[in-house]
């Protein structure tokens, strides 16, 4: 059988494109090298809890078109992301808000908090932030930067904050209110039943083959379809011939605990440099769990090397230039579409991945 589209990767981008193509009457084959669908949003049941195997994924968007699309395939709960920062046993509210400023400085009014931030910014002599450290101090002052930003960020990126670009921290929420909602999004939540179930609903009626490595079997797989939608790493596609793009990877240590509650919150970030993990996720709280046991995952950030799972593109100037060279090569590939976080070498929130796949499907299929 000849397919219209071979979709490489069953993560969000691949699943959305495949669903749209199938709806337009196209013959679609989806392949994935993993033994499961859903890419990095894969959830697996343990002790009745949907565990986010590749890290916490909290859906949030202001894009009504994306929300209307995704809610066809899952009902979402009302989960609100309110992480807690742990600095050597001191607990602070994330996002940075009046609870954070009160605990840090004893200030009570927004005016006092603003004055304290301004005073520390002036003392640091920052006018035009040139790196992440300067940007952070100009947003929240020196005390909060030193306790709640610096250690966490350097663990996550494996680089000093003075070597990281300012834009990474620009989206950090800072509020002179008592709002504990990390995402300032109209729609947010977790799909009830887990993300894997949601992706399975997207792929309903579509042929899926798991445990198939596209790059190892490229010639025979390409022959199966008129067009290929590739959501893997763009540099891997070209066999790294211009050099490898840099990624950060994440390692997880997941354990089942024989107690109903470990930390009382879905996410606790460990912001000191000495604690080796960046955060602990307690999965049951994503769905207001009442199970007698709990499942936690410690997250450790590391530099990516071949064989690891690439998570976060290192979107600095050097990698940006290299990606641009690969993108030009990709444009010369006949009947190929490169999409998603790895195919476009872009740090993508889930809603942006869906929006990108929907736009590409409209352009391709008129749907």
C-alpha positions as CSV (number, residue, x, y, z in Angstrom):
1,X,0.0,0.0,0.0
2,X,1.3,3.5,-0.9
3,X,0.6,6.2,1.7
4,X,0.1,9.9,1.0
5,X,2.1,10.8,4.2
6,X,4.7,9.1,6.3
7,X,4.8,10.9,9.7
8,X,8.0,10.3,11.6
9,X,7.3,10.7,15.3
10,X,4.0,10.3,17.3
11,X,4.5,13.4,19.5
12,X,2.2,16.3,19.4
13,X,3.3,17.7,16.0
14,X,3.2,14.4,14.3
15,X,-0.2,13.4,15.9
16,X,-1.9,16.7,15.0
17,X,-0.7,16.6,11.4
18,X,-1.6,12.9,11.0
19,X,-5.1,13.5,12.4
20,X,-5.7,16.4,10.1
21,X,-4.4,14.4,7.1
22,X,-6.6,11.4,7.9
23,X,-9.6,13.7,8.3
24,X,-9.0,15.0,4.7
25,X,-9.1,11.4,3.4
26,X,-5.3,10.9,3.1
27,X,-3.6,7.6,3.7
28,X,-1.3,8.1,6.6
29,X,1.4,5.9,8.3
30,X,2.9,7.1,11.6
31,X,6.1,5.6,12.8
32,X,8.0,6.1,16.1
33,X,11.3,4.6,17.2
34,X,10.1,4.4,20.8
35,X,7.9,1.5,22.0
36,X,5.0,4.0,22.7
37,X,3.1,6.8,21.2
38,X,3.0,10.4,22.4
39,X,6.7,11.4,22.4
40,X,7.8,13.4,25.4
41,X,4.2,13.9,26.7
42,X,3.9,10.1,27.2
43,X,2.2,9.2,30.5
44,X,2.2,5.8,32.1
45,X,0.0,4.5,34.9
46,X,1.7,3.6,38.2
47,X,-0.4,2.9,41.3
48,X,-3.4,4.4,39.6
49,X,-1.4,7.6,39.0
50,X,-0.7,9.0,35.5
51,X,3.1,9.5,35.6
52,X,4.7,12.1,33.2
53,X,7.6,9.8,32.1
54,X,9.6,12.5,30.3
55,X,8.9,15.4,32.7
56,X,6.0,17.5,33.8
57,X,3.7,18.8,31.0
58,X,1.1,21.3,31.9
59,X,-1.1,22.4,29.1
60,X,-1.7,26.2,28.9
61,X,-2.8,28.5,26.1
62,X,-4.5,31.7,25.2
63,X,-5.1,30.4,21.7
64,X,-8.8,29.5,21.4
65,X,-8.3,27.7,18.1
66,X,-5.7,25.4,19.7
67,X,-7.9,24.9,22.8
68,X,-11.0,24.1,20.7
69,X,-8.9,21.6,18.7
70,X,-7.3,19.8,21.6
71,X,-10.4,19.5,23.7
72,X,-12.0,17.3,21.0
73,X,-9.6,14.6,22.1
74,X,-9.6,15.0,25.9
75,X,-11.4,16.6,28.8
76,X,-9.1,18.8,30.8
77,X,-9.2,19.3,34.5
78,X,-8.8,22.7,36.3
79,X,-5.1,22.2,37.4
80,X,-3.3,25.4,38.1
81,X,0.5,25.4,38.1
82,X,1.7,26.9,41.4
83,X,5.2,25.6,41.9
84,X,7.2,26.1,45.2
85,X,10.8,27.1,45.4
86,X,13.0,25.3,48.0
87,X,16.2,27.1,48.9
88,X,18.0,25.2,51.6
89,X,14.7,24.4,53.3
90,X,13.2,27.9,52.9
91,X,10.0,27.8,50.8
92,X,9.0,30.5,48.4
93,X,6.1,31.0,46.0
94,X,6.7,30.7,42.3
95,X,5.8,32.7,40.3
96,X,7.5,35.6,42.0
97,X,4.6,37.4,43.6
98,X,3.7,39.2,46.9
99,X,4.0,36.0,48.9
100,X,7.6,35.7,47.6
101,X,8.4,39.4,48.3
102,X,6.9,39.2,51.8
103,X,8.8,36.1,52.8
104,X,12.1,37.5,51.3
105,X,11.9,41.1,52.6
106,X,9.0,41.3,55.0
107,X,7.3,43.9,52.7
108,X,3.5,44.0,52.7
109,X,2.4,46.3,49.9
110,X,3.1,46.2,46.2
111,X,4.7,49.7,46.5
112,X,7.2,48.4,49.1
113,X,8.0,45.4,46.9
114,X,8.5,47.5,43.8
115,X,10.8,49.9,45.8
116,X,12.9,47.1,47.1
117,X,13.4,45.6,43.6
118,X,14.2,49.1,42.2
119,X,16.7,49.8,45.0
120,X,18.6,46.5,44.3
121,X,18.5,47.1,40.5
122,X,20.0,50.6,41.0
123,X,22.7,49.2,43.4
124,X,23.7,46.7,40.8
125,X,24.0,49.5,38.2
126,X,22.1,47.7,35.5
127,X,20.6,49.9,32.7
128,X,20.6,47.7,29.6
129,X,20.8,43.9,30.6
130,X,23.3,42.1,28.6
131,X,22.9,38.6,30.0
132,X,20.6,36.4,32.0
133,X,22.1,37.5,35.4
134,X,21.6,41.2,34.6
135,X,18.1,40.6,33.2
136,X,17.1,38.7,36.3
137,X,18.4,41.3,38.7
138,X,16.6,44.0,36.8
139,X,13.3,42.0,37.1
140,X,13.4,40.9,40.7
141,X,16.5,42.3,42.5
142,X,19.7,40.7,43.8
143,X,18.3,38.8,46.7
144,X,15.7,36.8,44.7
145,X,18.2,36.3,41.9
146,X,20.8,34.9,44.2
147,X,18.4,32.6,46.1
148,X,15.8,31.6,43.6
149,X,17.2,32.1,40.1
150,X,20.9,31.6,39.9
151,X,21.5,28.1,41.2
152,X,18.5,26.6,39.5
153,X,19.3,28.2,36.1
154,X,22.9,27.2,36.2
155,X,21.9,23.6,37.0
156,X,19.4,23.6,34.2
157,X,21.6,25.1,31.5
158,X,25.1,23.9,32.8
159,X,26.5,27.4,32.2
160,X,27.0,30.5,34.3
161,X,24.1,33.0,34.2
162,X,26.5,35.6,32.9
163,X,27.0,33.4,29.7
164,X,23.3,32.9,29.1
165,X,21.3,35.2,26.9
166,X,18.9,37.6,28.6
167,X,15.8,36.5,26.7
168,X,15.7,33.1,28.5
169,X,14.4,34.8,31.6
170,X,12.2,37.5,30.1
171,X,9.1,35.2,30.2
172,X,9.6,34.7,33.9
173,X,6.3,35.9,35.6
174,X,6.8,38.6,38.2
175,X,3.6,39.9,39.8
176,X,2.9,42.6,42.4
177,X,-0.2,40.6,43.3
178,X,-1.0,37.5,45.4
179,X,-1.7,35.5,42.2
180,X,-0.1,32.1,42.5
181,X,-0.9,30.9,38.9
182,X,2.4,30.5,37.1
183,X,0.8,30.7,33.6
184,X,-1.1,33.8,32.7
185,X,-3.2,31.7,30.3
186,X,-6.9,31.7,29.7
187,X,-7.1,27.9,29.3
188,X,-5.0,25.4,31.3
189,X,-5.2,22.0,32.8
190,X,-4.2,18.4,32.4
191,X,-6.0,15.9,30.2
192,X,-8.0,13.6,32.4
193,X,-6.8,10.0,31.8
194,X,-3.3,11.3,30.8
195,X,-1.7,12.6,27.7
196,X,-1.1,9.2,26.1
197,X,-4.9,8.6,26.0
198,X,-5.3,12.0,24.4
199,X,-2.7,11.2,21.7
200,X,-4.3,7.8,21.1
201,X,-7.6,9.6,20.5
202,X,-5.9,11.8,17.9
203,X,-4.4,8.8,16.2
204,X,-7.6,6.8,16.1
205,X,-8.0,4.9,12.8
206,X,-4.4,5.7,11.7
207,X,-1.8,3.0,11.2
208,X,1.0,3.3,13.7
209,X,4.2,1.3,13.8
210,X,6.3,1.5,16.9
211,X,9.9,0.6,17.4
212,X,10.8,1.7,13.9
213,X,13.9,3.9,13.4
214,X,13.4,6.1,10.4
215,X,17.0,7.1,9.9
216,X,18.2,3.5,9.9
217,X,15.5,2.4,7.3
218,X,15.2,5.7,5.4
219,X,15.2,4.5,1.8
220,X,12.6,1.7,2.3
221,X,10.4,3.9,4.4
222,X,10.6,6.9,2.1
223,X,9.4,4.6,-0.7
224,X,6.2,3.9,1.2
225,X,4.8,7.5,0.9
226,X,4.6,10.5,-1.4
227,X,5.6,12.9,1.4
228,X,7.4,12.6,4.7
229,X,6.6,14.7,7.8
230,X,9.8,14.5,9.9
231,X,9.7,15.5,13.6
232,X,13.1,14.2,14.7
233,X,16.3,16.1,15.2
234,X,17.2,18.1,12.0
235,X,21.0,17.6,12.5
236,X,20.5,13.9,12.9
237,X,18.6,13.8,9.6
238,X,21.6,15.2,7.8
239,X,24.0,12.8,9.8
240,X,25.4,15.8,11.7
241,X,27.4,16.8,8.6
242,X,27.6,20.4,9.6
243,X,28.2,19.6,13.2
244,X,25.9,18.7,16.1
245,X,23.4,21.2,17.5
246,X,23.5,21.5,21.3
247,X,20.7,20.4,23.6
248,X,20.1,20.1,27.3
249,X,19.0,16.7,28.4
250,X,17.1,15.6,31.5
251,X,17.5,12.4,33.6
252,X,14.7,11.2,35.8
253,X,14.8,9.1,39.0
254,X,11.2,8.0,39.6
255,X,10.1,6.1,42.6
256,X,6.8,4.8,44.2
257,X,6.5,5.8,47.9
258,X,4.3,4.0,50.3
259,X,2.7,7.2,51.6
260,X,-0.2,9.3,50.3
261,X,1.7,12.6,50.2
262,X,5.4,13.5,49.8
263,X,5.6,17.2,49.2
264,X,2.0,18.5,49.0
265,X,2.5,20.1,45.5
266,X,3.0,18.9,42.0
267,X,6.3,20.7,41.5
268,X,9.0,21.9,44.0
269,X,12.0,23.5,42.4
270,X,15.3,23.2,44.3
271,X,17.0,26.5,43.7
272,X,20.3,26.1,45.5
273,X,23.4,25.0,43.6
274,X,24.2,22.2,46.1
275,X,21.1,20.1,45.6
276,X,21.9,18.0,42.5
277,X,18.4,17.8,41.2
278,X,16.5,20.8,39.7
279,X,13.1,19.8,40.9
280,X,10.9,17.0,42.3
281,X,7.5,16.3,40.6
282,X,4.8,14.5,42.6
283,X,2.6,13.3,39.8
284,X,-0.7,12.6,41.6
285,X,-1.3,16.3,42.3
286,X,-1.7,17.0,38.5
287,X,-5.0,15.2,38.8
288,X,-5.9,15.8,42.5
289,X,-5.1,12.2,43.4
290,X,-6.5,10.4,46.4
291,X,-4.4,7.2,45.9
292,X,-2.9,5.6,49.0
293,X,0.6,5.8,47.5
294,X,2.5,8.5,45.6
295,X,5.0,8.6,42.7
296,X,7.8,11.2,42.6
297,X,10.4,12.0,40.0
298,X,13.7,13.8,40.7
299,X,14.9,15.7,37.6
300,X,18.6,16.1,36.8
301,X,19.7,18.4,34.0
302,X,22.7,17.4,31.9
303,X,24.5,18.3,28.6
304,X,23.1,16.2,25.7
305,X,25.3,13.6,24.0
306,X,24.4,11.2,21.2
307,X,22.2,8.4,22.6
308,X,20.6,10.8,25.2
309,X,17.1,12.2,24.7
310,X,17.4,15.8,23.5
311,X,15.0,18.1,25.4
312,X,15.9,21.7,25.3
313,X,17.5,23.3,22.2
314,X,20.3,25.7,23.4
315,X,19.0,28.7,21.4
316,X,22.1,30.9,21.6
317,X,23.7,32.7,18.7
318,X,26.2,29.9,17.7
319,X,23.5,27.2,17.6
320,X,21.1,29.6,15.8
321,X,23.6,30.1,13.0
322,X,24.2,26.3,12.7
323,X,20.4,25.6,12.6
324,X,20.0,28.2,9.9
325,X,22.5,26.2,7.7
326,X,20.6,23.0,8.4
327,X,17.3,24.8,7.6
328,X,18.6,25.8,4.2
329,X,19.6,22.2,3.6
330,X,16.1,21.1,4.6
331,X,14.5,23.4,2.1
332,X,16.3,21.5,-0.6
333,X,14.9,18.1,0.5
334,X,12.1,17.0,-1.9
335,X,8.7,16.0,-0.4
336,X,9.9,16.6,3.2
337,X,8.3,18.6,5.9
338,X,10.4,19.3,9.0
339,X,8.4,20.2,12.1
340,X,8.2,20.3,15.9
341,X,10.7,21.0,18.6
342,X,13.5,18.9,17.2
343,X,12.7,19.4,13.5
344,X,12.7,23.2,13.9
345,X,15.2,23.4,16.7
346,X,12.9,25.5,18.8
347,X,11.9,25.6,22.5
348,X,8.2,25.1,22.0
349,X,5.3,25.1,24.5
350,X,2.7,22.4,23.7
351,X,0.1,24.9,22.4
352,X,2.7,26.4,20.0
353,X,3.6,23.0,18.7
354,X,-0.1,22.3,18.0
355,X,-0.6,25.8,16.4
356,X,2.5,25.1,14.2
357,X,1.2,21.7,13.1
358,X,-2.3,23.1,12.4
359,X,-0.8,25.9,10.3
360,X,1.3,23.4,8.3
361,X,-1.8,21.1,7.8
362,X,-3.8,24.0,6.5
363,X,-1.0,25.0,4.1
364,X,-0.6,21.4,2.9
365,X,-4.1,20.1,3.0
366,X,-6.3,23.2,3.0
367,X,-7.7,21.9,6.3
